[in-house]
Amino acid sequence: MRLMTLHDFHRPLGSTGFKVSPLGLGTVKLGRDQGVKYPNGFTIPDDQHALALINQARELGINLLDTAPAYGISEQRLGHLLLGQRDEWIIVSKVGEEFVEGESGFDFSAVHTRFSVERSLKRLCTEHIELVLVHSNGDDVAILQHEEVYETLAALKQEGKIGGFGFSGKTAEGGILALTQGDCAMVTYNLNERDELPVLDYAAQHNKGILIKKALASGHVCLADGVDPVQASFSMIFEHPAVASAIVGTINPKHLQANVECVAKLLSTTR
């Protein structure tokens, strides 16, 4: 039986011009094992296993990688792991959050935003990052109204250093505000958390890009009555027309393949 992949299911990310796979690979577990909210502990994979995971994702039709300065050494590792295949990937990174000595700190100033993007370019061994999102501390509206981060990202886009910018927030109000000026938003949306659904609705009406984080509730999703929680989660997520891609952060090859097969099967029946 032929392995189901996502190669035939890439879709536009709003009006950014990028076509992304319906699943993206989150890379926090490639760079950080402190202060993470997963139900089970894990060991950061070595380069051999990390590269095997990235190659598996590519073969399964995934072309989207999600990283951030706050993900420990994730960006640095991707920089050398992607040598020779950088052009095959759409990279999403972030600005605003730093994770130092086990604690998060935030800086949304123009100076730090520019410094952060320049540093990410060096770490990722690239001259251009497709998407950069603001890593919110939860005070979404205040960040957008009173900080310089968005106008700085707009300038970096004009300079060609990034392809688009947006917001990874925590509130519906912040997500909608972010989309009025930015290209895309990353929102929490799963079986347990649906407060940011208005952001998806706004995006659908205005052709803005939506990426889903915590699609499987960081591994906590569960359902009773014999329903497969992964299938139910993806079914709900991809029912919404605004959703371009859902980020999954697994480092387990079997889980990655199962997630891809689940989504490919789901999308092949809803075309």
HELIX and SHEET records of a PDB file:
HELIX    1   1 HIS A    7  PHE A    9  5                                   3    
HELIX    2   2 VAL A   28  LEU A   30  5                                   3    
HELIX    3   3 ASP A   47  GLU A   59  1                                  13    
HELIX    4   4 SER A   74  LEU A   81  1                                   8    
HELIX    5   5 ARG A   86  GLU A   88  5                                   3    
HELIX    6   6 ALA A  110  ARG A  123  1                                  14    
HELIX    7   7 ASP A  140  HIS A  146  1                                   7    
HELIX    8   8 VAL A  149  GLN A  158  1                                  10    
HELIX    9   9 ALA A  172  GLN A  181  1                                  10    
HELIX   10  10 LEU A  197  HIS A  206  1                                  10    
HELIX   11  11 ALA A  217  GLY A  219  5                                   3    
HELIX   12  12 PRO A  229  GLU A  239  1                                  11    
HELIX   13  13 PRO A  253  THR A  269  1                                  17    
SHEET    1   A 2 ARG A  11  PRO A  12  0                                        
SHEET    2   A 2 LYS A  19  VAL A  20 -1                                        
SHEET    1   B 9 LEU A  23  GLY A  26  0                                        
SHEET    2   B 9 LEU A  64  ASP A  66  1                                        
SHEET    3   B 9 ILE A  90  VAL A  95  1                                        
SHEET    4   B 9 ILE A 129  HIS A 135  1                                        
SHEET    5   B 9 ILE A 162  SER A 168  1                                        
SHEET    6   B 9 CYS A 184  THR A 188  1                                        
SHEET    7   B 9 GLY A 209  LYS A 213  1                                        
SHEET    8   B 9 VAL A 243  VAL A 248  1                                        
SHEET    9   B 9 LEU A  23  GLY A  26  1                                        
SHEET    1   C 2 GLU A  97  VAL A 100  0                                        
SHEET    2   C 2 GLU A 103  PHE A 106 -1                                        
END                                                                             
